[in-house]
Amino acid sequence: MKVTVRIFGELTVILGNKHTLELLEGSNVGVLVNRLARMSDQTVSGFLGEHRIDDQEIAILVNGRNTELLDGLKTGLSDNDEIVFLIPTSGG
């Protein structure tokens, strides 16, 4: 299956802006995160760049829905899904 990955914020430095990736049927967000980590030569498990994957440091959206409200990294993916990675910002 093919999915489109869009990346925003400082993650674009290590991952680029947009990718179309081929994944095995039945893949989930965790599989995709591992693939992106390998693409960026990430050596520390559970991180993309300097940001923890499972600690809400990175918002991951599948077709506009936050995976934290779905099944987290176990959220299943389907052909033609769009997955967005962004770093939530705050400040005043």
N, C-alpha and C positions, 0 to 999 in steps of 0.2 A: 504494500500500500504506500501511497505517497502522501506526505504531509508538508505543509508550509510552515516554516518557523520564522517568526519576526522577532527581532531583538531591539530593545530600546535602552537608552542611557549608557552608562559606562561599560556595560557588557559588550557593546559593539566593538570596543577596542580589541577584545580577545576573540569574539565570535563573528564579527561582521553584522550586517543589517538584516539579511534575509537569505534563507536557504530553502530549497525543496529537497526533502530527504526521502529515501526509500527505506521503509521499516517492514519487518515481518508482521504478518497478520497476527492480531492478538497482543501487539505491543502496547505498552502503557507509557505514561509520562516519565516514570523512572528509567525506562529503557532509553527514551529520548534524551533525558538529562545525561545519562552515561555516555551516549553517543556524542553529544555536544562537548562533554568534558574531554573525551578522547581527541576530538577534532581540535581542541584548544591546547592540547598537551597538558591538561590539568593533572597534577600529581597527587593532590590531596583529595581523598574520597569525601563525597558529600558537599563539595563546593563547586561553584562556577566562579572563577576569578577569586576574589576575596570574600565572596558571599556564600553563606550557608544555604543549602537548598531547603532543608526541612525546618528552618527556623523563621519563616516568613520574611527573610531578608530579600527574597526574590518573589515577586508575584508571577504566577504562571497561570495563564488563561487559555482555556481550550474553547474555541468558538465563542469567545467573549465571556465565558463563565470561569470564575476563579476556582482553581482546583482545590483550594482549602474548603470550599463549600461542596465539593464533590467527594472523590476518594483520594485526595492528595496525590502522591506519586503513583498510586495504583490506578488512577483514573485511566480508563481505557481510551485508546485512540482508534479512529476509523479513517478510511481513505478520504482524502481531501480535507481533513481537519486543518484548522489554522491554530497554531500554538504561539502565544505571545509571551515573551520573557521581559519583565521590566523591574526596575528597582524602585520601590515606593520612596518618595521623598517627603520630607516634612520641613517645616521651618516657618519663619514669619517675616 
